[in-house]
């Protein structure tokens, strides 16, 4: 299958999988990702360009049930410590999931804030696999704790202090 057709098939398959999961396991509800890396937005002093301070190498979070993708999200880092947590839709159900953490092999270059987040496609080797057990009606059981990737660096203003790593409780 050629690449455009494969992307189209995948674009349809993931929403279809989410709908199927909703029908069999409870409605998907937004579930937070805690302790995500913060990559502050910044300004290039010479040009006054406001830049998104995303991770140099984004992280791909994949949630699987019985080896089938339930949800997937590409994480580029929060814009500030006060930014709301990134959410990923998970069924409100008693379930056990496999959480795969992967990091893009290539870098995502910095980009101006006014252009919005670019579409990201990357090859991403898994660096950590975990289990998540959820309980129907228990929102806290659907919270996913961010796992720091091998290369957690952010694009940032060269004159700013280095970012602080997330604290894990």
RACORNOR-V131553 format. One record per run of one state. SS is the DSSP state (H for helix, E for strand, C for the rest). FROM is the first residue (numbers start at 0). LEN is the number of residues. Records with the same first field share a line. If there is no record, write none. Layout:
# RACORNOR-V131553
SS: FROM-LEN  FROM-LEN
This chain:
# RACORNOR-V131553
C: 0-2  25-2  34-3  38-3  44-4  52-2  55-3  65-2  75-2  78-7  91-3  104-6  115-8  134-4  142-1  145-8  154-15
H: 2-23  112-3  138-4
E: 27-7  37-1  41-3  48-4  54-1  58-7  67-8  77-1  85-6  94-10  110-2  123-11  143-2  153-1
